[in-house]
C-alpha cells in the first residue's frame, strides 16, 4: 500500500521499509510513546543523544514554548489543533504570528509535548522530560522527522491535481534520496536529486505488477469507478519534468522544515540530525531483515495496524508470513472480520492482505459480496483474481457501490490523513461534476457520508464546490438520502 503524504501518523521509530513520513496521517490512534519504549539506536561512530539533543531543542524551541504556555487546555478541535481564539492568545503571549503559533502547536502534538485528551489537551510526558532526558529529545525530533509530509507546505492550488497521484509515488522514493544524501555527505545539486527522483518514478511506473498508488488501498479504484475510467489514470504516461521538479521542491522544503536538511544555492545537504536519522533507519531495517516476521503471532487487527506504516514490499512480506503461520481458512476469516470494523483504512488493508491468500480466499470473499460494508472491496478483489484482461473498476461496481467506496476511502483519509487530501480525492473522482459526485455520496447510505461531505466543504478552495458539499451534507442530516 502506498499513501499520499500525511495519511498515517508514525510512532517514534520507523517500521521496516517505511518511508520517513508521518504517512502520515496525522493523529493516528497510536498512543503517545512512553519512557523507555521504542528507544532509538545510536549508530556506531555517530553522535550520541547528548550531542544531538541541543540541535533538536533549538529546532523545537517554539513547540516547547507553546506547550508550556498552554498547560491544561479545556478544548481543542477534533484533530487536536488549537481553536482560533487560543491560537491568537498564544500568538500575543509568545510574540508569534497566529500561523507560527498554530505551526508550533502542530509540532508539539507530533513530538508528544502535548497530548489531545477528552476534547482538550494536556502536557505530554516528553515535555516533563525535555530538559534532562537527551534521548527523549532526540526521539521526539525523530517523530517529527517521520512526519515531515505533515510539515511540508501545501502545494499550490494549480498543483493539487498532480499531487493527488504524483506525490504519493514521490514520497516512496524519499528513502532513496535521503540515503544518497547520507552517502555523499555533502551538498548535492537539486538537478542531481531531480534525475534520481525521475528515474525512480519511471522504474516504478513500468514495474510489472505495480500496486495502485493511492492514499488508502483501493482509493484509486474508488475514484476511477465513479468516473468510469481506468484504475490508474495515465499510468503509462511519463510525468512532466515540471511536475516532478515541483514535487521534489515540495519534498526538500518539507525535509528542511523538520531540520533534516538544509537548502542553499540550488543544492541540498543533510544536517547532523538528518544523517543520524537516516543511519538509524537503515540500521533498524537491516536488523529487522535478519529476523523472522515480527507479527505472525498477533491478531489480524494488530497485523494490519502495524503494516499501515509499511511500504508495499515489506507489508506483503508480513502478510505472507502471517497467512503461512495459520490455516488459510482461519487467516481469511480473521482478515474479513477485521475488515468489518469501523476503520476504513484497516478495511482496505485487509483486502490487500487477502491478495496474498490468492484463490484460496475466493469462496469466503465471494460470500462477502452480500455484506454491504465489504461488497465493493470484495468485487474489486474478485475482479483482480479473474483471468479477464482489461476489466475496469467501472465494469465491476455499480454507481452505488462506487459511491459507497468513495465515501469509505474518503473517511479513511479523514481519519488518518490530512483533510487537504480530500480536495484531490474529490477532483480525482468528480471529472468536473462535483455536484453529481456529492449527490451520489449522500445517497450511498454510508454512515460517514455527512462527515465526509462536511469535511470537504471545510477544505475545498472553490467556494461553489464547498457550498455544494455543504448542501449535500445538510441533505443527509435532514434525511434527504
N, C-alpha and C positions, 0 to 999 in steps of 0.2 A: 504494500500500500504506500502510495506517495501522497503527501499532503502539501497543500499550499501553506505559505508562512502563517504561523500562529495557530494551527489547528490542533495542537496538543501541548499542554504545558509539561515541561520537563521537571524531573526531580533535580537533585543536586549533582547527580552523576549520570553520564550518558549510558544508554543501553548499547549492546553490541551492534555495531553497524549503523547507529543512528546518526543523523546529520546534526551538526551543532546548532540546534534550534529549540525553540520552545514550543514546535511544531505546534507551542505550539500554543495550544490553544490555550488560550490563556485561561487561568482559573480552573485547571483540571481538578478532579476530585481527590488527587493525591494529597494526603495530609502533609502538613509542614514538616520538614525534616527535624529530627530530634538530635540532641547532642550525642555524638558517638556513633551515629548511623551514617552510612554512605560516605565514609571518610575518604577524601580524595588522596590518591597516591602521590608521593613525592618522587618524580623520576630521578634516577641516578644522574648526578652531575648537574642537576638543575637547582635553582634557588629554593631554599626551604620556605615554609609559610612565613617565617619571621621576616624574610627579605621581601616577599611579595605582598604581604598584608598592608604595609604603608601605601603601596600603589593602589590597592583596592580601596583602602579607606579614603584616599583622595578622590578616587573615581566616584565613590558613593556618598560623598560628604553631604550633598543636598538631601539624598534619600534618608540618611540618618537624622538630619536636622528636622525634616518634616515628620518623621516617625516620632521623634521626641516631642515635637510641638503638639501632635495630635493626641498622644496619650490614649485614653479610652474614648473612642467616638461612638456616640449612640446610634448613628445611622450613616450608612454608605449606600451607594446604588447596588443593584442586583449583581453587578460584576465586581463589587468590592472597591470601586473607584470613588473618589471624593465627590460629594454633592457640590453643585456650583457655588453655593454660599460659603462652604468650607474651603473650597479652593481659593476663593477671593480672600477669605480671612487668613489663610496660610500665606498667601502672597504678600499681604500687608504686614503680617507679623515677621516674616522672614526676608523681606525686601526682595521678593521674586515676582516675576510676572505670573499671571494666573496659569498660563501654559507651562511655565517652568515648574510651578508647584504641582500641577497635575502629572507632569512627566516624572518628577521626583517621587511622587506618591506611587506611581506605577512601578518604578524601580524598587521601592520599598516593599511592595507586595510580592514582586518576583523573587526578591532576595530573601524574604522571610523576616524582614524587620518589623512588619506589621502583618496581622492575620485577620481576615474577614471572619466574623463570628456572630451568629444570631442577629443578622441585619445590621450590625455595627462593625467596628474594628478595634483590635486590641494590640498592644505591643507584642511582637514575636519574641521567642526565646533568643533569637540571634541578636536582637537589639541589646538585650541584657549582657550578652557575651562579647559585644563588639569591641570593647576597649582592651580586654585581657585575653581573648582567645584568637590567636592569629589564624589558626586553621579554620575556625568558624567563619572568619572574614573571607579567606580565600575560597572556601566552599560557597559562601554567599555570592561572591563575584562569579564563580563558576555557573551558578544558577542563572545569573544574568546573561552570561556568555551563551548558555544553552538556548536562551530565549531571545537571541539577537533579532530574529524576524519580527518580534513584537515591538522592538525599539526602533527598527528601521522606519524612516518616514514613509507615509502613504504615497504611492505613485501618483503622478498627475492624472487627472480625470481622463485625459486622452489615451493614457497607457493602461487603464484598468482592464479593458478587454483582453489585451495582450497578457497582463499579469495573471488573469484567470487560468491560463494554460501554461505560459512560459515560466512564470516564477516558481511554480512547484517543481518543474523539471530542473531549473537552475539551482534551487536550494539543495537538491540532491547531489549536485556537483560541488557544493561548498567544501566538503571534507577534502576533495582532491586539490582545490585551490589553496586551502589552508595548509595542507601537507606540503605542497610545493613551496609556499612562502616559508614554511618552517625549515625545509631542506636548504633553500637558498640562503636563509639567514642574512637578509639584506634587502634593500629596496628592489622591487620588481615592477617593471613598467606596466601600466594599465593595458597597453596593447598586447603584451605577452600573456597577461591573465585573460584578456578577451579571446585570444586564439585558443587558449587552453579550455575555456568555457565553451567556445563554439564547437570544438572537436568533441568534447564530452556530450554536448547536446545532440550532435549529429550521430554519434555512436549509439546513443540511447534511442534516437528516432528510428534507426534502421535495424536495431537489435530484434532478433526473432523472438516472438512470444512476449513482447513487452506488455506490462500490465497497464490499464488505463491510468492516466495521470490526473488526479483529482483531489479535492480536499479530503474526501472520505471515500471508501470503496463504493463503486457504482454511481458516484455523483455524476461522472461524465455520461454514463448511461441514462441517468435520470434526466439531465437537461436535454440530451440529444433525442431521447424518446419523445419528450414534449414537443421538440422542434420537428421530429420526423427525419432527422439526418443521421449520418454515420456516428458511431460512438466516439471516435477520436477525430474531430474535425481537423483537417489539414495535417494529419499525422505524417503524410509523405511529403509535405512541403517544407523545405528548409526555412528556418526562421530568418527574418530580415536582419542584416548586420546592425541596423539602427536599433531594433528591438533588443537584440542580445546585448548591445552596448549599454542601453538604458537599464536593463535588468542587472548587469554587472555593476553599474554605478550605484544602483539601489542596494545591492548586496554589500559592497565595500563601505557605503555610508552606514549601513546597519551595524557592521562589524566594528567600524570606527566608533560608533555611538556607544558601544559597550566597552570600549577600551582595548579591544583585541588587536587592533592595528592602527597605524597612522597613515595618512594620505598627504603627499606633498609632491609637487612638480609632476603630476600625472604618473605617480608611482605609489605603490603600497608596500608597507613593511610591518611585520608582526611586532607588537610590543612585547616586553618581557612576560606580561601576563598571558598574552596570546600564545607565545612559544610554550609556556608552561601548560596551558590548556590543551593545545594540540598534542604535545608529547604525552600528557596524562591520558587523553582519549585513546591515542594509539596503543599505549600500554594496556589499557583496560580491554580493548578489542583483542589484542594478542593473548591476554590472559584467558578471556572467555573462550577464544577459539581453541585453546588447548584443553578445555574441559567439556564434559558431557553437557547436553542441552539443559538449560537451567530451570525449565518449567514443566518437566514431564510429570512431576508429582503433584502439580497444582490443579485446581479445578479449571473448567473451561473459562469461567469468568476471569479468574486470575491470569490465565494464559493470555487472553485477549487484551486485558487491561495492560499487561506488561508489553505486549507486542505493538500496542498503539504507538510506542515511541521508536519502533524499529524501522529501518529501511526495508524495502521489499525482500531482498535476498535473505538476510538473517531471519526475518519474520517467517518466511516459508520454511526455513530450516527448523525453526522452533515448532511450527505446525506439524511438519513431518515427524519429528521426534515424538511429539505429544500423541499424535494419532497412532504411531507404531507401538507405543508403550501400553496400549489397552485394546480390547476387542473393537473392531471398526464400528460395529453397530452401536456399541456404548459410546464411543467417541462422537459419532454423528448425532446421537440423541442428546448428548451433553451440549454440543455446539448449537443445535437447533433450540434447545431450551434457553441457552444464553441469548440467542437472537430474539427470543420472545419478550425480553425485558424492555424497560423504558428507554434505555440508552441507544440511540440510533447509530452512534459510532461503533459500539460493540456489535450491533446487528450486522452492519456491513462487514466488520472484521470476521464475524463468524462464518459468513459465506465465502470470504477469502480463504479461511482455514478449510472449509469444506471442499475447496478446489483440490486440496492435497489428497483427500479421500477418493476423489475421482468417481468412477462409475459405481463403486460400492455404496456410495451415498445416494444414488439416484432414486431408489424406491422411497426412502424417507423424505427426500427433498420434493419428490413428486406429490407425496401426501401433504406436504406443507403448502402446496398451492391453494388448498382450501382454507387456509388461515389468512385473514386479511392483512395482518401485520407482517407476514412473511411472503405473501404472494408475489409482489414484484421482484423481490430478490430471488425467489425460487425460480420464477420464469426465466429470468436472465441467466441464472446458473444452469438451468436445463438447456437453454439455447447454446451456451458455451460448450456444453458436453456433447451436443449433437454433431453429426458429421457434415451438416449442411454448411456450405461456403457462402459468405456474403450475407448472412442473416443480420438484419439491423435491429436494434432495440425497438424501433417503432413497428417492426414486424411482429414482435413478441408481446409487447404491452399494449393494452387498450389505453385510450386517453385518460381514463380514470386511474388505471394502475400507474401510469407515468406521472400524473399529478400527485398521487399519494407518495410516490417515491421521491419526487422533487421536494415535497414538504419534509419528508423524513430526513433526507440528506441536508436540507437547509437547517433542520433542527439540530443535526449533529454539528454543523458549522457554528450555529448559535451557541451551543453548549460548550464546545471545545475549541473554538477559534475566534478570530477577530470578527466582529459584526460587519466590519467593512468588506469582508469577503462575500457577504450576501449580495453586494452590488454585482460582482462578477457572476454569482450564481443566477441572478435574475437575467443579466444581459446574455448569458450563455443559453438560456432556455427560452427567452421571450421572442427572439427573432424579430425585434422591433414592435411586438404586440404585447406589452406588459399587462394591459387590462385583461386580455384573453387568458394569460397565464394566471393572473390573480383570481379570476373567476373560476378557473379550474381548481386552483388551490383551495379556495373557500368551499367548493363543492366536493372536495375529496373525502370529507369525513375524517380526516386526520385530526387527532386531538390537539396537535400543536399548530394547526393552521393559523389560528388567530394570533398566537405569539410570534410566529414566523413573519406573518404579514405586518404586524405591528413593528417588529424589528426592522424590516425592510423600509417601512415608512420613516423610521427614525434615522436611517443612514443613507438613503439614496439621494445623490446630489441633484437629481432632476425633480423639481417641485411637483410637476404634473404626475410623474411616476409615484412619488411619495404619497400624493393625495389619493391616487388610485389604490395603492396598497392599504392605506388607512381606511378607505371606504369599504374595501373587501373585508378587512379585519372587523370593522364595525358590523358588517352584514353577518359575519359568523357569530358574533356575540348576540345579535338580535334574532338569531335563528334563520338567517337568510339562506343558509346552505340547505 
